[in-house]
Amino acid sequence: MKAWVLEGFGLKNLKKLDVPVPKPGARDVLVRVSAVSLNYRDKMVVEGTYNPDLPFPMTQVADTVGDVVEIGIGVSRFRVGDRVISNYATRWIDGPPAVDEVVHTLGNTIHGGLAEYLLLNEDALVHSPTYLTDEEASTLPVGALTAWHALVKNGGLTASQTILVQGTGGVSIFGLQLAAAAGARVIVTSSSDEKLERAKQLGAKDLINYVRTPEWHKEALKVTEQQGVDQILEVAAGRSLGQSIETIRPGGKIAVIGILDGFTSEIPIFPMLQRQVTIRGMVTGSRKMFEEMNEELEKSQIRPVIDTVYSFPDALEAYDHLYRGAFGKIVIRVRP
Ligand SMILES: NC(=O)c1ccc[n+]([C@@H]2O[C@H](COP(=O)([O-])OP(=O)(O)OC[C@H]3O[C@@H](n4cnc5c(N)ncnc54)[C@H](OP(=O)(O)O)[C@@H]3O)[C@@H](O)[C@H]2O)c1
């Protein structure tokens, strides 16, 4: 089969190769891959900032959807023909994770989905929502599940809340869609006025250009009449986390998700105390959360926003787009 395999760090070492189709062992499921979606994390894996000890060669990409074509002995959760999606934290089933349950991820410690076939233990898969296309379903494991975990599971999202999402990437746009569908007020920040306009069409009420207004927290306070916001999806960290603390309503929650502005932050303690803010780190979600989210999606029929779909031979162009930044998600169609 064809697979995009990373042979060393750097995009120049991501190569389309012929590799053997894997054989299912006990409790394994062989998936014929339909589509994958890219995440910022896939860029970090290629660059070596995600896992400096990455074993090579390693087939890339986490988010995968496809159809079950073969099952190993003892598989009970799936049948041949089922449409399935990979869970990012492949060993995290339910409850608080053990340390090793969040580190075993596709394209990192096990081969990923940017290949014609993917072999996974049945524990690492969920059934796909039926109403989504393959391309849409491929966007759920990282971006959508992380936003859902933060806003719904951890944040108890309601119509009366005000939510702030940073930038217009995969996590933030799905967070915007979830919050808008729940009737919440959404503030979006972006470096691009054009992207902010598109966010408005998805239901964002307040729009802040964080390049033109670097002190975006002051603008967020202004539009909320100094009340602040209930929840923030903190995908930037770095200098941004301190600004988020200044923006939170007393008792509000900051879900620390990403590091787009840096791996370390200075935290202003006084506003943190006054606002009694909860800051919580987030790693995607358990399989149970993924299944719960999919049930809710079947009801709300939210359709994830896809910026561009690339073909399998054009995978490197899809990575270039990831490096430039997308509005929502970038997808690679694997099966023609
Ligand atoms: N903890 C987890 O489980 C988890 C899960 C998913 C993602 N993440 C992390 O979350 C972050 C976002 O991931 P993603 O896949 O959604 O990324 P993405 O789709 O590549 O989105 C990147 C977008 O973020 C915005 N951005 C960049 N720098 C920013 C800054 N300093 N402040 C505010 N916004 C900024 C830009 O939007 P504009 O063009 O609109 O400015 C950019 O296009 C990454 O750090 C990723 O590693 C973590």
The ligand as a Gaussian input file, in Angstrom:
#p B3LYP/6-31G(d) Opt

LIG

0 1
 N       -4.272000      19.837000      24.186000
 C       -4.806000      19.214000      23.145000
 O       -5.316000      18.107000      23.234000
 C       -4.834000      19.933000      21.843000
 C       -5.773000      19.562000      20.870000
 C       -5.819000      20.294000      19.684000
 C       -4.930000      21.348000      19.479000
 N       -4.011000      21.640000      20.433000
 C       -3.115000      22.787000      20.268000
 O       -3.944000      23.939000      20.105000
 C       -3.349000      24.839000      19.191000
 C       -4.287000      25.060000      18.020000
 O       -4.387000      23.845000      17.303000
 P       -5.221000      23.765000      15.952000
 O       -4.995000      22.404000      15.390000
 O       -6.603000      24.262000      16.155000
 O       -4.395000      24.818000      15.071000
 P       -4.634000      25.331000      13.607000
 O       -5.873000      24.743000      13.041000
 O       -3.357000      25.158000      12.867000
 O       -4.921000      26.883000      13.858000
 C       -3.932000      27.837000      13.905000
 C       -4.604000      29.225000      13.987000
 O       -4.445000      29.751000      15.293000
 C       -4.377000      31.156000      15.235000
 N       -3.221000      31.678000      15.962000
 C       -1.901000      31.532000      15.700000
 N       -1.156000      32.183000      16.598000
 C       -2.019000      32.763000      17.456000
 C       -1.863000      33.586000      18.605000
 N       -0.678000      33.956000      19.049000
 N       -2.993000      33.988000      19.245000
 C       -4.214000      33.639000      18.819000
 N       -4.420000      32.852000      17.741000
 C       -3.332000      32.433000      17.064000
 C       -4.316000      31.551000      13.762000
 O       -5.636000      31.987000      13.420000
 P       -5.873000      33.357000      12.613000
 O       -5.321000      33.104000      11.237000
 O       -7.349000      33.543000      12.638000
 O       -5.125000      34.436000      13.363000
 C       -3.957000      30.239000      13.077000
 O       -4.455000      30.150000      11.773000
 C       -2.000000      24.232000      18.829000
 O       -1.014000      24.730000      19.707000
 C       -2.212000      22.748000      19.077000
 O       -1.015000      22.078000      19.349000
 C       -3.942000      20.939000      21.583000

